[in-house]
Amino acid sequence: MTIEDVAERADVWSEAIKKIVKAITAAGVALAAAIGGLLMWWPFGVSEPAEVPALLPGAHSPQCSQLYSAIDHTWTESQWAVWENLRRDIGC
């Protein structure tokens, strides 16, 4: 075995090791991205919604009051339909 053969084999091994390191690095980056994506969607610190205090009979929530104060008696049928849908969605 000559010096040239040893140098050639060393170059081949060097290239192979570089490819392996690149593949491992790419796999690590992909794994980190996948874990980061999962953590982004994980519900940290989700608590139960705050309890809404009971309103007096005939009283409206602030959202309902704002909705009722927005009424314009000159609205078209389609505008009234939108208002009715909002009223139902809010629960007024």
SULKAWO-V850490 format. One record per pair of residues at least 12 apart in sequence whose C-alpha atoms are under 6 Angstrom apart, sorted by the first residue. I is the first residue (numbers start at 1). J is the second residue. D is the distance in whole Angstrom. If there is no record, write none. Layout:
<<I J D> <I J D>>
This chain:
<<64 92 6>>
